[in-house]
């Protein structure tokens, strides 16, 4: 069985700015969600489009928690949320 390889050449690390830890007074779950979101950033344009279900799965949180902590991150100015719906609502 062959192992699939990612085409992205960046190292498998995530860098979080010190200010996120030092200045934003994040609840541990909000901080963890931020890490999961940062994992999805496209380095070319700084966009990240993980859906609520994907974030819930990766962060091991309920959808309600993802929504709650996304709002916290947005209110603190750490992320900008673009709300979009698909054909199902």
Helices and strands as residue ranges (DSSP letters): H 18-22, H 28-38, H 52-59, H 63-75
